[in-house]
Amino acid sequence: MERNRQGIGITMSYEFRELLRKVGSGSHTSKPLTRAEAEAATRMMLTQVATPAQIGAFMIAHRIKRPTADELAGTLDAYYALGPTLPAIAAQQPTLVLSGPYDGRSRTAPVTPVTALVLAAAGVSVVLHGGDRMPTKEGIPLVELWSQMGVDFSALSLAQSHALLNETGLGFVYLPQHFPAAHGLVPYRDQIGKRPPFATVELMWSPYAGPHTLVMGFVHPPTEELAQATFALRGTMDWIAVKGLEGSCDLARSRTAIIGVSRQGQFERLLLHPRDYGFEGEDVELGSEATLGTRLLEVLAGQPTELMRTALWNAGFYLWQSRAAASLETGFSLAQDILSSGKALAKLEELRQSTAQPNSPLVYSYCPAS
């Protein structure tokens, strides 16, 4: 316990205050943190050693200053040290970890759940992660989409999520349940009214221990450049960066897909034009949030909608990148077969059954979507 000049008892981290002073001293005198300092600052925020005033001040000051690759690497170090990790499963090929903004979608219809189901049906395991509605966008998050489709990931323990991944090829790391320390920082986003650098870190974080390729969505090109430098510092060799819809992993159909691919540290730039493959068109609007699950179920049932074309464009790309398909064109054909044959819908039913069986180690209170 420290005391201020008036003798009033206060609890404050003076170590954190020095780090805060370093990043919050203004445009001319602020200095970047070292990687070790960024890890220490993140640990103190995650464990609430820093006070609420300090945490809020750090978030906004760090956003204004803009994070460096060393700082993001340090923050990721703390996430990996304190956060959850799904153990590796036996898999014929690397898992895909799909990382999109935690604050969800508010303008365009997402197809990430369909992509994940197609991949899992093709034998490619997938890990997703995220939380509930989150500032500042408050868009519909992945966990709500899955709930509309009859799968509730929110009540699974980490062990149950790992069992589900091992059993079905699809797992979900849910922030409030599996990483409450990070979830405890969410209210600050609302209070400062801006995305803090943590929102960027979440795109680069992989809560899976086995061989995998991390896929991160982004909006602004500097984010990809920062990620490339951060991954290099942390020794992350296999990753894909997609300039996707609202910063998600979903490829747009209204413009050229700008993609960066790193395989064993060798970087390649892909520019994919939807018109070259017959997928050009406007991106499907979000519409009513309440009907999104139904619209995704229509895609899984093989109905020829515009959202189906978006799903094929995405699923085909990721089948190719996961090496389940030898070429992009083959990926489109395989995605079409998996959807039209009902294999993806069967995978969804497997997920429902796996989380609903009374004698399953995955048992939890389950209410199927009406």
N, C-alpha and C positions, 0 to 999 in steps of 0.2 A: 504494500500500500504506500503510495506516495502522497505528499501533501502540497497543496498549492500555497501561494503567499498568504492567503487568508486563513490557512490552517484547516481548510475543509478537506476531508478525506476523499481521494480520487484514486481510481485504478487506471493506469495508462502505461503503455509500452513506450519507454524512451528510446529503445532500440528502433522501433518502428517509426517513431517521430523523426529520427535522423534520416531514414530512408525516404520518408514523405517529403522532408525538406529538400532532399536531393532532386526529386522529380518535380516538385511543385514550386520551384524558386523563380519561375518566369522564363520567358523566351530567351533571355540573354545569359542567365546564370544557372538554369537547371542543367542537370547532368544525367546521362543514362546510368542505370544500375548495372552492375556486373551480373553475370549469370547467377553467381552464388547469392548476391544481394536480392535479386528478383525471386529466387527460390525461397529465401528467408522471409521476404515480405509476403509472398503468397501463403506460406505456411501460417504466418501470424494472422492473416485474414481468414483463412479457412478454419483455424482453430479458435478464432475470436479472441486471440491475445490482444490484437489491435482493438481499439474502441470503435463503436459505430461512427463517431465523428471522424476518426482517422481513416476508417475504411472508405467512407463516402468521399472524403477529401482525396484520398489516393486514387480512387477510380476515376474521378473527373480530371484530376491533374495528369494522370497517366494518359488519359484519352487525348487531352489537349497537347501534351508533349509529343505523343505518338510513340508506340513501343518500338524497341529495336529487336533484332533477331536474338541477341543475347538475353534480353529480358523475357521474350516469349519462351526461349529454351529453358530458362530458369523457372518460369511459371509452370511449364509442362513437367519439369523435374518434380515439382511439388505435387502436381496432379497425379503423376505416376506413383509417387511415394505414398500419398494419402488416399488416393481414390481406389475404386473397385477395379478388379481385373478378372475377366472370365478366363479360366484355364484353357489351355489348348485342347482341341478335340482331334481325333484321328480324321484326317481329310486327305483326299487324293490331290487336291490343289489348294493354293492359299485362299483363305477366307477373304471376303470383301467387307471392309468396315465402311459403311456409308455415313458420312458426317455432314449434316446440314445445319443451318442456323436454328438454335433452340427456340427462337421466337416465332417460328412457324411461317405459314403462308397466309396472305390476305388478298392476293389479286389473281393468282393463277391456280388451276386445279392440279394437285400433286398426283404423281403416279409412282412414287417411291415404294409403297407397299406392293404394288403389282410387280415392279422390277424385282423386289426381294423374293417374292413368291416364285416368279419365273426362274430366277437364279437357283433357288433352293430345289425346285423341281428338276433342274438340270444337273444337280449334284454339287452346286457351288454354295458353300455355307456363307451366311450373311450375318453380320452384327450391326444393329442399329442402336442409337442412344439419343436421349433427350429427356425433357421433362414436361411439365404442364404449360398452360398459357404463361407467356413470359413477356415482360416489358422489353423493348418499347412497342413493338409491333402488336403483340398480343394476338398473333395469327393462330390458325388451327395447327396444333402440334401433331406429330406422328402418333403419339399414344392415343389421341382421340380418334384419329382415322382408323386405327386398328380396332378400337372399341366399337366403332360403328359397323365394322366387318365381323364382329363377334369374337374378337380376341382381346382379352384384358391383360396387358402386361404389367399393370401398375401394382398388383398385389404379390407378384412373384418375388421371392427372396433371390439373392444372387446365386445361391446354389441351385435353386429351381430354374432360374434363367439359363444357367450353364447346362443343366439336364435337358432343358428344352432345345438348346442349341445342338447338343449331342444327339438328341433323338430326331429332331426335325430338320436340322440345318439352318435354323433361324433363331437368333437370340436378341434380347433387348435389354440394355442397361438403362434403368429408369432413375433419373437423378434424385427425386425425393426419397425413394426407397433404398437405393444403392450407394448414393453419395450425398448424404444429408448435409455434410459440411459445405459442399459447393451449393447445394440447394439453399442453404442459409444465407447466401450472398445475393440471391435473386431479388429480395425487396429493395436492395440498394439501387438496382437498375431503374426501378420505378421512381425512386426518390431523386435520383440525379437526372432522370429524363433522357438519358443517352446510353447507347451501348458502350460498355467498358471494354478494354482489351481482352477481358475474359471471354467475350463473345467470339473473338478471333481464335483464342486458345482452344475453345471447344471444337472448332472445325479441325484442328490439328491433333486432337487427342484421340487415342485409340484404346478402349478398355478391353482389349483382347490380347492374350499372351502368345498365341500360336502364330505360325507364319501367316502373313496377311498383306493385303494391299489396302492402304488407306485412301479413300475417295473423299475429297473435300470440295464443297461448293464454295464459290466466291462471287462477289459482284464487281469489285474494283480491281484492276490489274495490279496495283501495288500490293494487294493482299497476297496474290500468288507469288510475287517476288519475295515478300517477307517470309512466306511459308517455305520457299525453296531454301533460303538462307538458314532458317530455323531447323528444317529437317537435316540440312548438312551438318549443323552443330551437334544434333542429337544422333547422328548416324542412321537416320531413317532413309532407307534406300529405295523402297517401293511405295510409290504414291501416285495418285491421279488428282489433278486440280481441274475442276469444271466451272466455267463461267455459266452457271445454270440459272434457272428460273428463280428469281428472288433469292439468289445466293445458295440455292439448294443443289443437290446432285442431279436434278432433272434437266436434261438437255432441252433447249428451246427449239421450236420448229419455225419460228418467225425470223430467225437470224442464223448466221453461221455459228456453229458450235466451236468455241475456243477452248482447247483442252491441252493441258500439260501432262505428260506421262514420264515418270521416272522408274526405270527398271534397273535394279542393281546400281543405282546412282547415275545411269546414263539417261539424260533428259531428251525428250522428243516433243516437238510442238505439232499438234494435230489441228487442222482447220477443216471441219466437216460441214458441207453445205447440204441442208435437208433436201433441196430440189434435186440434187444429183442422185438421190435414192428414192425419190417419189414421196417424200414426207413433208414437203413445204406446206405452209399454212399458218394461220393465226394460232397463237397459243390459247388453249382453252381457258376461259375465264373461270374463276373460282365458283361463282354462282352461290346458291344456298349451301351453307356449311352443313345443314342438316341432311342434305341429300348426297353428300360426297361419297359416303360409304356405299350407298345404293349404286351410284354411277361407277364406282370401282368394281363392284360385284358384277355389273353388266359387262365390263371389260373382261373379267375373269370367265364370264359365261359365253364369251366370243361374239358379243354384239358389235356390229361394225359402226362404231361411233367415232367422232373426232378424237375423243379421249383414248380410244383403242389405238389410233394411229400414233398418238403421243407415246402410249405405252410400248408399242412395237419399236419405235425409234429409240427409246431408252433401253428397253430390255435387250434388243439386238446389239446395241453398243456394248453394254456391260457383259453380255455373254462372250463377245469377242475379246474384250479386255481381260476377262477372267480365264481365257483360253479354253472355254467350253465350246467355242466355235473357232474355226481356223481363219475366218475372215469376217469382215463386217457384214457382207451380204449373207454369208452363211448364218451369222447371228440373227439377222432378221427372219430368215426362214425357220430357224430353230425356235425363235420366240413365237412366231405364228403357229407352229405346230404345237408347242406347249400350251398356248392359250386355246386354240381351236379344239384340241383333244381333251380339254378339261383337266390337264395335269396340274396346272397352277391352282385351279379351283379345288382339286383334290388335296393339294398341299395346304391350302387354307383350312380345309376340313380337318386335316391331320393336326394342325395347330389347335383348332378348337377342341378336338377330342383329347389331345395330349394335356391340355390345361384344364379339362373338365372331368376326367375320369376320377371317380371317388377313391379308388385304390392307388392312384398314381402318386409318385413322389412330388408331382407338380400340383397336387390338389390345393384349391383355394376357393373362396366364395366367388362363383361365376354366374353372371347374368347375361345370357345371349342377347344380342341386339334384336329388337322387335321388328 
